[in-house]
Amino acid sequence: MKPLSTDALRNPDLYQYYQGMKNVCYLAGYVRRENPNVVVPSGTTRQFWLQLTNNENLMLPVTLPTGIELPRRVTDRQGLKVICQVRGWRNEKNEPELRIFARSFSRINALEMPPLTAFEKAVPDSAPETAGFKPFGSGFRNNSASNKVELAGILSGKRYRPPVGDKGAAIFLLLRQTADPSQDIPLIYYGKLAEKLSEDLPVGAAIFVSGRYRMTNVEPTTDINEVTGKPYVTGTPLIQIDVPSQPVDRDILYIDEINGARVRWTEKTPKWIFEVSNRRPRNVEAQAGSGAREPAVAETGAASTATSASEVAARPGSPLSDEERRALGL
């Protein structure tokens, strides 16, 4: 994966897509080159963390793909804005997970920094906290500028979790952007609409989601950090989304023509998109192959030619020009 060029940074259309589908993550926080509080898998070297709250157990891991390095001038606890992309993969238990790959780095302004309130929250007794680290932030924002993810693709799996005890209802989704099911991106929606979404969202539907990157299932281990006196923890990166919506042609670039509330796919649309829609719904934990499968980090991929056009519900949007499509390889 190559660093984004100056021209690409000026034109979001040149870095917001993967395989012709919206895939971008904006993060702004405080750099930690190492995380002494979590259990890091052996062999993990090309990774850093972004701290967005005063709870260090919730720092977000970001992977450095080959060819991209964290700027040498960046020091620990320095503010940094990172443009990233999301990749799904399968762990050793064949469970869907995700990684966030850095694409470019820049300075952050006051509107992009985590708000003051994020560093004034009570920290659990079991979690470490950096005493006196109260970075400047606006404290008034409500647009989540420091943590924003936008994805579009084909829904390839879903599972509803009813409310249990103190846990509210949720729906787990798998979003596919390539023909390889091992690269499905896991998503989660929490809220009262979870059950309704589980009924109304069919597997094979094209969807657009926005949300934020966070750590979930943060659990303490039996090992104690001698420096902080707190237990080491394990956690799972996940993208928490708002209610999914119907994509427009700027979300999935294979959409060719919009006619009222419906769209047509281009002739270059990959066949796998239609194959997913013809399959029966499957559980999020369905097998996609044996063993761990690492995430793909290629910037682009060749699209297969669809055998026929298909229609899918969508709302109208601004179509890409022919010049823009050529620039994106479509």
C-alpha positions in Angstrom: 0.0 0.0 0.0 1.4 3.4 -1.0 1.2 6.6 0.9 -1.4 9.0 -0.4 0.0 11.6 -2.8 -0.6 15.3 -2.5 -3.0 15.1 -5.5 -4.9 12.3 -3.9 -5.3 14.2 -0.6 -6.8 17.1 -2.5 -9.4 14.7 -4.1 -11.2 12.5 -1.6 -12.6 10.4 -4.4 -9.1 9.0 -4.9 -8.7 7.5 -1.4 -12.2 6.9 -0.1 -12.8 3.7 -2.0 -11.8 0.1 -2.0 -12.8 -2.1 -4.9 -15.2 0.6 -6.0 -17.0 0.9 -2.6 -16.8 3.6 0.0 -14.1 2.7 2.6 -12.6 5.5 4.7 -11.9 6.1 8.4 -10.8 9.4 9.8 -9.1 9.4 13.3 -7.7 12.2 15.3 -6.1 11.6 18.7 -2.9 11.4 20.6 -0.2 9.0 19.4 1.1 6.2 21.6 3.9 4.3 19.8 3.5 1.5 22.3 0.6 0.3 24.5 1.8 -1.1 27.8 -1.7 -2.0 28.9 -2.9 -4.6 26.3 -1.8 -8.1 25.3 -0.2 -7.6 21.9 0.1 -10.7 19.7 3.7 -11.8 19.2 5.3 -10.5 16.0 3.2 -7.4 16.0 5.6 -4.6 15.2 4.0 -2.3 12.6 1.4 -0.8 14.9 0.7 2.3 16.9 -2.2 3.5 19.0 -4.4 6.6 19.2 -5.7 7.8 22.5 -9.1 9.5 22.3 -10.1 9.2 26.0 -8.5 9.2 29.4 -9.1 5.4 29.7 -5.9 3.9 28.2 -7.6 0.5 27.8 -9.7 2.0 25.0 -6.8 3.2 22.9 -7.3 2.3 19.2 -4.8 0.2 17.3 -3.7 1.3 13.9 -1.7 -0.8 11.5 1.1 0.5 9.3 1.1 -1.3 6.0 4.3 -2.0 4.1 5.5 1.3 2.5 3.9 3.6 5.1 5.8 4.8 8.2 4.7 6.9 11.2 6.5 10.2 10.8 9.7 10.4 12.8 8.9 13.8 14.1 5.8 12.5 15.8 6.3 11.9 19.5 4.2 10.2 22.2 1.0 12.1 23.1 1.3 14.4 20.2 -1.9 15.1 18.3 -2.2 13.5 14.9 -4.9 13.1 12.2 -4.8 9.8 10.3 -6.7 8.9 7.1 -7.3 5.1 7.2 -9.0 2.2 5.4 -10.7 -0.8 6.9 -10.0 -4.4 6.1 -11.7 -7.5 7.3 -9.9 -10.8 8.1 -10.4 -14.1 9.9 -8.5 -15.0 13.1 -7.3 -18.4 14.0 -10.8 -19.4 15.2 -12.1 -18.3 11.9 -14.0 -15.4 13.5 -14.5 -12.2 11.5 -12.3 -9.3 12.8 -11.0 -6.1 11.3 -7.9 -3.9 11.1 -7.5 -0.3 10.4 -4.6 0.6 8.0 -3.1 4.1 8.0 -2.9 5.8 4.6 -1.7 9.4 5.5 -0.9 11.6 8.5 -1.4 15.3 9.2 -1.8 17.8 12.0 -5.1 18.2 13.7 -6.9 21.3 14.5 -9.1 22.2 17.6 -12.3 21.0 15.9 -10.8 17.6 15.1 -9.3 16.9 18.6 -11.2 14.8 21.0 -13.4 17.0 23.3 -12.4 18.0 26.8 -15.2 15.9 28.1 -13.6 12.7 26.8 -10.7 13.3 29.2 -12.9 14.2 32.2 -14.8 10.9 32.4 -14.4 8.6 35.4 -12.0 5.7 34.7 -12.7 2.2 36.1 -10.4 1.2 39.0 -9.1 -1.7 36.8 -8.0 0.7 34.0 -4.8 2.8 33.9 -5.0 6.6 33.5 -2.2 9.0 32.7 -2.2 11.5 35.5 -2.2 15.2 34.4 -2.8 14.4 30.7 -5.6 16.9 29.9 -5.0 17.9 26.3 -6.8 20.9 24.7 -10.0 20.2 22.9 -13.1 22.2 22.0 -15.5 20.4 24.4 -18.5 21.6 22.4 -18.5 19.3 19.3 -21.1 16.8 18.6 -20.1 15.7 15.1 -17.6 13.0 16.1 -14.9 14.6 14.0 -12.2 12.7 15.8 -13.6 9.3 14.9 -15.6 8.7 11.8 -16.0 5.7 9.5 -17.9 5.5 6.2 -18.4 2.1 4.4 -20.6 0.8 1.7 -20.9 -2.7 0.3 -23.1 -5.8 0.2 -24.6 -7.3 3.4 -23.3 -10.8 3.6 -24.4 -11.9 7.1 -26.4 -10.8 10.1 -27.3 -11.9 13.6 -29.7 -10.4 16.0 -28.9 -10.4 19.8 -31.9 -9.7 21.9 -31.5 -7.7 25.1 -30.1 -9.8 28.0 -29.6 -8.4 31.5 -27.9 -5.1 31.3 -27.0 -5.6 27.6 -29.4 -3.9 25.2 -30.5 -5.3 21.8 -27.9 -5.4 19.0 -27.5 -6.6 15.5 -24.2 -7.9 14.1 -23.6 -7.4 10.4 -21.0 -8.5 7.9 -20.2 -6.1 5.1 -18.6 -7.5 1.9 -16.5 -5.4 -0.5 -14.7 -8.3 -2.3 -15.4 -11.7 -3.6 -13.5 -13.3 -0.7 -15.8 -13.9 2.3 -12.8 -14.0 4.7 -12.4 -10.3 4.1 -16.0 -9.4 5.4 -16.0 -6.4 7.7 -17.8 -7.0 11.1 -20.1 -4.2 12.2 -22.5 -3.8 15.1 -25.5 -1.6 15.7 -26.8 -1.1 19.3 -30.3 0.3 19.8 -34.1 -0.2 19.8 -34.2 -0.6 16.0 -31.9 -3.7 16.1 -34.8 -6.2 15.9 -36.5 -4.2 13.1 -33.3 -4.1 11.1 -32.7 -7.8 11.5 -36.1 -8.4 9.9 -36.0 -5.7 7.2 -32.3 -6.0 6.0 -32.0 -8.9 3.6 -28.6 -10.6 3.0 -27.4 -9.4 -0.4 -28.7 -5.8 0.0 -26.4 -2.9 -0.9 -26.0 -0.7 2.2 -24.1 2.4 3.3 -23.1 2.8 7.0 -21.4 5.5 9.0 -20.1 5.0 12.5 -17.0 5.0 14.7 -14.1 2.7 15.4 -13.9 1.5 19.0 -12.6 -1.3 21.2 -15.1 -3.8 22.6 -15.1 -6.8 24.9 -12.2 -5.3 26.9 -11.5 -7.9 29.5 -8.7 -8.0 32.2 -6.2 -10.8 32.3 -4.6 -12.4 35.3 -1.3 -10.7 34.6 -0.5 -7.5 36.4 1.4 -4.6 34.8 4.2 -3.8 37.3 4.4 -0.2 36.3 0.7 0.7 36.5 -0.4 -1.9 39.0 -3.4 -2.7 36.8 -4.1 -5.9 34.9 -3.3 -6.3 31.3 -6.4 -6.4 29.1 -7.5 -8.0 25.8 -10.0 -6.4 23.5 -11.6 -6.6 20.0 -11.6 -3.8 17.5 -15.1 -3.2 16.0 -17.0 -0.6 14.1 -20.2 0.6 15.8 -22.6 2.0 13.2 -25.7 4.1 13.0 -28.8 2.8 11.2 -27.7 1.6 7.8 -29.1 3.4 4.8 -29.4 2.8 1.1 -26.3 3.7 -0.9 -26.1 6.2 -3.8 -23.8 6.0 -6.8 -21.0 7.9 -4.9 -21.0 5.2 -2.3 -20.8 2.2 -4.6 -19.3 3.2 -7.9 -20.8 0.2 -9.8 -24.2 2.0 -9.7 -24.7 3.2 -13.2 -28.2 4.8 -13.5 -30.7 6.1 -11.1 -34.3 6.0 -12.0 -36.5 7.3 -9.2 -35.9 5.1 -6.2 -34.1 2.4 -8.1 -30.7 2.1 -9.7 -29.0 -0.2 -12.3 -25.6 -1.7 -12.0 -22.9 -1.1 -14.6 -21.7 -3.8 -16.9 -18.4 -3.9 -14.9 -20.1 -4.9 -11.7 -18.4 -8.0 -10.2 -20.5 -11.3 -10.4 -20.0 -11.9 -6.7 -22.4 -9.0 -5.9 -25.3 -10.9 -7.5 -24.2 -14.2 -6.1 -24.4 -12.9 -2.5 -28.0 -11.6 -3.1 -29.1 -15.1 -4.3 -27.8 -16.9 -1.2 -29.8 -17.6 1.9 -29.1 -15.5 5.0 -26.2 -17.0 7.0 -25.1 -16.5 10.5 -22.3 -14.0 11.2 -20.2 -16.8 12.5 -20.6 -19.0 9.5 -17.5 -20.6 8.2 -15.6 -19.0 5.3 -12.6 -21.2 5.2 -10.2 -22.9 7.6 -7.5 -21.1 9.6 -6.5 -17.5 10.0 -6.8 -15.3 6.9 -4.9 -12.0 6.9 -6.5 -8.8 5.6 -5.7 -7.8 2.0 -4.2 -4.3 1.7 -4.2 -3.9 -2.1 -5.4 -0.4 -3.1 -7.4 -1.6 -6.1 -8.6 -4.7 -7.7 -9.9 -5.8 -11.1 -13.6 -6.0 -11.3 -15.3 -9.0 -13.0 -17.9 -8.4 -15.7 -21.5 -9.0 -14.7 -23.5 -11.4 -16.9 -26.7 -9.2 -16.5 -27.9 -6.0 -15.0 -29.6 -6.0 -11.7 -31.6 -3.5 -9.7 -31.5 -2.6 -6.1 -33.3 0.0 -4.1 -31.5 3.3 -3.6 -32.1 7.0 -3.2 -31.0 9.5 -5.9 -27.5 11.0 -5.7 -25.0 12.9 -7.7 -23.5 10.6 -10.4 -19.8 10.5 -11.1 -18.5 12.0 -14.3 -16.8 9.8 -16.9 -13.5 11.4 -16.0 -13.9 10.6 -12.3 -14.8 7.0 -13.1 -11.6 6.6 -15.3 -9.5 8.1 -12.5 -10.9 5.4 -10.2 -10.3 2.6 -12.6 -14.0 2.0 -13.5 
